[in-house]
Amino acid sequence: MSSLSQIKIITCGSVDDGKSTLVGRILAETNNIFSDQKDKLKILSKRYGTTKNLLDYALLMDGLQDEREQGITIDVAHKYINYKNKRLVFCDSPGHVQYTKNVVTAASNCSVGIILIDAAKGILKQTARHLAILDFVGIDHVIFAVNKIDSINYNKKKFEALKKEVQKIFKDYSFKSKFIIPISALKNENVIKKSTKLFWYKGKSLLDQILAIPSKDESLNISYITVQHVHRPNNKTRHYMGIARGFSIRNKSTVFVMPSKLKNKIKNIYFDNKKQKLTNTNYPVSIETESELDIARGDIITLKEDSIETGNCFNASVVITSQDNLYAGRQYLMRIHNKETYITVTKIKKKIDFNNDDSSNLKELFVNDIGEIEIDTNDTIIFAPFNKVKELGAFVIIDPENYNIVAAGKINFALRRSGNVFQSKLKINRVNRLNLIKQVSKCIWFTGISGSGKTTIGNALEQKLHKKGKFTYFLDADNLRLGINKDLGFSQSDRVENIRRIAEIAKLMTDAGLIVIVAAISPFENERNFARSLFKKNEFIEIFVNTPLHICKTRDSKGLYKKAAKDNRMNKIGLGIDYQIPKNPDFTVNSETQDLEQLTDEIVKKFFY
Amino acid sequence: MRNNSLLKELESEAISIIRDGFSRSLNPVLMYSIGKDSSVLLHLAIKAFYPSPVPFPLLHIDTTWKFKEMYTFKKKVKKKLKANIITYTNFSGLQKKIDPIKNSSLHTDVMKTEALKQAIDHHKFDFIFGGARRDEEQSRSKERIVSLREKKHSWDPKNQRPELWSLFNFHKNQDQTFRIFPISNWTERDVWDYILKENIKIVDLYFAKKRPVVNRDGVFFLVDDNRFPLKKNEKILFKSVRFRTLGCYPLTAGIESKAANLKEIIKENKKIIFSERAGRLIDLDKINSMEIKKKHGYF
């Protein structure tokens, strides 16, 4: 029985270094282009080609209309080749910096990376970035293919000089194997077969080198099933489904369900349309347990109680894959194996520097940045460091607002901080205080653009409540900027931190028993949701002061609109620009059409009786 | 038997994708075209939920121009698996008598793409599993496994979401849907090897047999019923032909072949110099034909 195994290979590198040409060349030379595809390629080469009379193999990869018209690669092309009893899957990825997210996508499922460099141009910024990405996603074997060696006349000296440069940037990384191979994809030299023109080169041809890479050895010393789906065909049965990893789990084995660590026993194992005696490594199984415990998607079933760690605070590395930056202090969604939870980015520690920018005092990471962060997770996470078990350490960060993937991440280690910071148990609590002063504490949060009337309404509301004998406090964002938020400016990341602090203060004050009124532009839905998440249900009331922009402009009590009209560089968030309209406010008011008295009466009636 | 480890890896990936997607869906459906890829996908779905039955319906978009044998096969599957097959036809297109012979691209637009969109809207399906593969065609080679479709089912190939490791992002807005392709990474050869290994039943048209055909530019069209108009000087021949892919019979060409069982098909496929979809006329009308169709909501 001959066994075909699969090698997944990403080709990357800077623009025009010949990635698509290389894969096209390999497809052609290994007889993996059908004749009708070749006919189509001839037509395409005539119309879009850049290789004069030769077939432009890049057009086999660049399958999208926009790619052909612009002559660039935008997204990953997947090509499948059977060659000498191996299945080679080539993931041809783009070189332009704005499509780096697609390079990360391609690399994340590969075990071999080929980085092309143009022999005449040498190492470029994208070359270094792609190398860092290959390292980031955990690729084991990296080949530098020094392409267009024909353009430097197959010159050994020039190649050796370039090789030294490559070795220099290679040095910082610990891949399992590293190769530097001279080739010409266009002229088919040293790609499939060794080239006589490169007689001085002693190593293997590119394709032979790929074949010589040992297939990955995935022996794990633990055994687990990550629960992907809990299937309930009827109300008596539950089947826990997921891929079995590590050594097999037998029927009747005692298992532990993480993170609860509850003990259970395997009752039935199913896969391959049969009842089975034991699980099959790396194969999807379905199991039933003896006792019906609460097991959910994202839990992990394991043989040993202490073989997999849990935690709430982590040091992690990320690469940013979205135009929306990653902000410290902001709340996000995270998917790690099958578990999803809210997280807060507590700190941005550093970023890899491709531009020699100053990276001290970081508050955000920008698209394509690779950096190190600290995160707090809302739920307890079952994990392993990425470098131990990839599957249990890799995660994605999702923006809960628009569901974009903001970053790819990997857990480096758990921070023990969560274990060291204990919440002190206090004798007098919120309920005691509320009983004493006989009121229900609340946080009334006014959001709206500058000049919409938040402070005016807040003031009037506080007066009214005060008259009724309520204990209140008014947190006005402008006033707080004179004190506790004095250190913050108006950048996006400072605005995130500004709201985080106001929300936390408001929370302390409601805990003390007060009715807290907040007036803050709070332009982002994410931060408003974060504020809401700190409070109990019905304790937080979001009121959207929806006054038309032209009214706010005529009021312009702080003169900001006039100033903004004159100064182009001024940050205009909150002046009608980039303000995210609340999706589900508890109440909406309009200070243009509604009378102040009537409007505050309505709020009191709605939320204080 | 060849390449068991690769097939096991591909099977494992596909089952995992089906379970993962199902777990996050509200109203999922499996696109069932009666072809070999659909048959493989259905087989994988059965395996994914064993011992329970497949927990979602199958959707067949019926243009009313499929091969007769496909309709018979569908009935058999329905009976044998007790499968819930929803059949959908675009009746306004049918009333307009849009014809694959006179206007193939309009027919595909109205009776396939438009019909699929109508069916999804009508049943409010949110996760739609399909058997498309990346090796079939150039724009498919660029598509994600979990492919987000915007309002009105459009695909934006220039702006696909990152898809990292196997950490699929199943979050979407209400008016968006997902097309999910569990066998994205399978090749034609893998599909045939798997059908052999798992003994999956497929439509008889895939096997060579003497059939009434006409020869057009070296490829053979089946004269499946009397709706197929013969051109001048065209004669019905009885040739041993088989089909590598199945669609609407007037738009799907067969090849001359003697391969009457799976082993012979696999052996013969290795020598064929034409791609699988070369026999599909709908791919050939424009150079970016498939991409344009996909942008408008085709599978």
Contacts between the chains, C-beta under 8 A, distances in Angstrom:
chain1	res1	chain2	res2	distance
A	1	B	1	6.4
A	1	B	2	7.6
A	1	B	4	6.7
A	2	B	2	6.0
A	2	B	3	7.2
A	3	B	3	6.1
A	3	B	4	6.0
A	3	B	5	4.8
A	3	B	6	7.6
A	4	B	2	6.7
A	4	B	3	3.3
A	4	B	5	7.0
A	4	B	6	4.5
A	5	B	5	5.7
A	5	B	6	6.4
A	6	B	6	5.4
A	6	B	9	6.1
A	34	B	272	8.0
A	34	B	273	6.1
A	34	B	274	5.5
A	34	B	275	3.8
A	34	B	278	7.0
A	35	B	273	4.4
A	35	B	274	5.9
A	36	B	274	5.1
A	36	B	275	5.4
A	36	B	278	4.3
A	37	B	275	5.5
A	40	B	287	7.2
A	43	B	287	6.7
A	44	B	287	6.9
A	47	B	287	7.9
A	60	B	138	7.5
A	63	B	137	7.8
A	63	B	138	3.0
A	63	B	139	5.1
A	63	B	141	5.6
A	63	B	142	5.4
A	63	B	291	7.3
A	64	B	138	7.9
A	64	B	139	6.2
A	64	B	142	6.0
A	64	B	157	5.2
A	64	B	158	7.2
A	64	B	288	8.0
A	64	B	291	6.1
A	65	B	288	4.6
A	65	B	291	5.9
A	65	B	292	7.8
A	66	B	157	7.7
A	66	B	158	5.8
A	74	B	157	7.7
A	74	B	158	5.7
A	75	B	142	5.0
A	75	B	157	6.7
A	75	B	158	7.6
A	75	B	160	6.0
A	76	B	142	6.8
A	77	B	138	7.7
A	77	B	141	4.9
A	77	B	142	5.7
A	78	B	134	4.4
A	78	B	135	7.7
A	78	B	141	5.0
A	78	B	142	7.8
A	78	B	184	7.6
A	78	B	185	7.1
A	79	B	135	7.8
A	79	B	141	6.7
A	80	B	134	7.6
A	80	B	135	5.1
A	80	B	185	7.7
A	80	B	187	4.8
A	82	B	189	7.2
A	87	B	3	7.6
A	87	B	6	5.6
A	89	B	185	7.0
A	101	B	162	4.6
A	102	B	160	7.7
A	102	B	162	7.2
A	104	B	162	6.2
A	104	B	164	6.6
A	105	B	144	8.0
A	105	B	162	4.8
A	105	B	163	5.2
A	105	B	164	6.2
A	108	B	163	7.9
A	108	B	164	4.6
A	108	B	165	4.8
A	109	B	165	6.7
A	109	B	166	7.8
A	137	B	164	7.9
A	137	B	165	7.8
A	228	B	16	6.8
A	228	B	19	5.1
A	228	B	20	5.6
A	228	B	23	6.3
A	229	B	19	4.6
A	229	B	20	7.2
A	229	B	22	6.4
A	229	B	23	3.9
A	230	B	23	8.0
A	231	B	49	6.4
A	231	B	52	6.0
A	231	B	55	7.5
A	233	B	51	7.9
A	233	B	52	3.9
A	233	B	53	7.6
A	233	B	55	7.8
A	239	B	51	7.9
A	239	B	52	6.8
A	241	B	19	5.2
A	241	B	48	7.7
A	242	B	19	7.9
A	243	B	12	6.6
A	243	B	16	5.8
A	270	B	50	5.7
A	270	B	51	5.7
A	271	B	47	7.6
A	271	B	50	7.4
A	272	B	47	6.7
A	272	B	50	7.9
A	273	B	46	7.1
A	273	B	47	5.9
A	273	B	50	4.9
A	274	B	50	7.9
A	275	B	51	7.8
A	282	B	8	8.0
A	282	B	9	7.7
A	282	B	12	6.2
A	283	B	8	6.9
A	283	B	12	5.4
A	284	B	12	5.7
A	284	B	15	4.4
A	284	B	16	5.5
A	284	B	19	6.9
A	284	B	48	7.0
A	286	B	49	7.7
A	286	B	50	6.8
A	286	B	51	7.8
A	297	B	23	5.8
A	321	B	162	4.6
A	321	B	164	7.8
A	333	B	171	7.3
A	335	B	167	5.1
A	335	B	169	7.0
A	336	B	167	7.7
A	337	B	167	7.9
A	338	B	20	7.4
A	338	B	23	8.0
A	390	B	165	7.4
A	391	B	165	7.7
A	394	B	164	7.3
A	394	B	165	4.8
A	394	B	167	6.5
A	395	B	167	6.8
A	396	B	162	7.8
A	396	B	164	5.4
A	396	B	167	4.8
A	396	B	169	6.5
A	398	B	169	5.9
A	398	B	171	6.1
A	403	B	169	6.8
A	403	B	171	3.9
A	403	B	172	6.3
A	403	B	173	7.3
A	404	B	161	7.0
A	405	B	161	5.8
A	405	B	162	4.7
A	405	B	164	7.0
A	405	B	169	5.7
A	408	B	162	7.0
A	408	B	164	4.6
A	408	B	165	7.9
